[in-house]
Amino acid sequence: MPDTTTPDTITSDIKSKREEILNRMAEAARRAERSADETALVAISKVQPDARIAAMLETGQKVFGENRVQEAQTRWGKTFASQRDGLELRLVGPLQSNKTQDAVDLFDVIETVDREKLLKTLAKAREASETFPRLFVQVNTGEESQKSGVAPKDVLGFIKKMREEYKLTPEGLMCIPPLKEAPSPHFWLLNKLAAKVGVDKLSMGMSADFETAIEMGATSVRVGSALFGERDYS
Ligand SMILES: *Cc1c(COP(=O)(O)O)cnc(C)c1O
């Protein structure tokens, strides 16, 4: 089929996708007897073409997530720099410690704090910075060797260290459940861990499972492909 896509059709397509997701989020909240405004929609814009992001901005979407610092710098520091004001940008991908200052300068929230090295570089960056992002600790709920995140059994100790030794305040926890497992037990575990360490934000749920995450207490869901369309990595 020839590609007859025009900016207008992109705009209406993105608008209807977003409305559908917001409706499904509201339904999930209702089932869980939660209020719809307890869960924020984070639009994961990584790899997406500029036209789709422009269309998403037109809908009034304010919260965006990225998984790579450099890509985010280009997108939000250059391409869409004029629209950066009033947005909330979240880093949801792994942070290399040598990129800490760049991440602190660009993001409003870093969701992937996961090791002591980062606590050190974050504490140092805070001294050098006028503004400082809110922080989430990533938990490797599936204890997968290839995935980053603090192991569930280490979360209490890690957060104690974060607070006492580095004077950094975690706002919440974040997880990415294993691809091939039912997500509910992982969301449930994250919820329990958050209560145990005394934080009240939970970043969990993506395109395939955001409704389940809302039923299990998510305060933000990270939705990419269901909101923008599939990512083209070619
Ligand atoms: C890419 C990504 C998402 C969004 O994934 P979709 O399945 O496209 O919704 C969410 N969270 C993280 C950490 C990601 O890297």
The ligand as an SDF file (V2000), in Angstrom:
LIG
                    3D

 15 15  0  0  0  0  0  0  0  0999 V2000
   10.3700    1.3630   25.6830 C   0  0  0  0  0  0  0  0  0  0  0  0
    9.9930    1.3830   27.0930 C   0  0  0  0  0  0  0  0  0  0  0  0
    8.6460    1.4790   27.4830 C   0  0  0  0  0  0  0  0  0  0  0  0
    7.4850    1.5290   26.5080 C   0  0  0  0  0  0  0  0  0  0  0  0
    7.3000    0.2850   25.9180 O   0  0  0  0  0  0  0  0  0  0  0  0
    5.9660   -0.0310   25.0470 P   0  0  0  0  0  0  0  0  0  0  0  0
    5.8430   -1.4950   25.1210 O   0  0  0  0  0  0  0  0  0  0  0  0
    6.2380    0.4690   23.6630 O   0  0  0  0  0  0  0  0  0  0  0  0
    4.8370    0.6640   25.6830 O   0  0  0  0  0  0  0  0  0  0  0  0
    8.3650    1.5400   28.8400 C   0  0  0  0  0  0  0  0  0  0  0  0
    9.3460    1.4900   29.7690 N   0  0  0  0  0  0  0  0  0  0  0  0
   10.6410    1.4010   29.4330 C   0  0  0  0  0  0  0  0  0  0  0  0
   11.6670    1.3540   30.5040 C   0  0  0  0  0  0  0  0  0  0  0  0
   11.0110    1.3420   28.0960 C   0  0  0  0  0  0  0  0  0  0  0  0
   12.3120    1.2370   27.7760 O   0  0  0  0  0  0  0  0  0  0  0  0
  1  2  1  0
  2  3  1  0
  2 14  2  0
  3  4  1  0
  3 10  2  0
  4  5  1  0
  5  6  1  0
  6  7  2  0
  6  8  1  0
  6  9  1  0
 10 11  1  0
 11 12  2  0
 12 13  1  0
 12 14  1  0
 14 15  1  0
M  END
$$$$
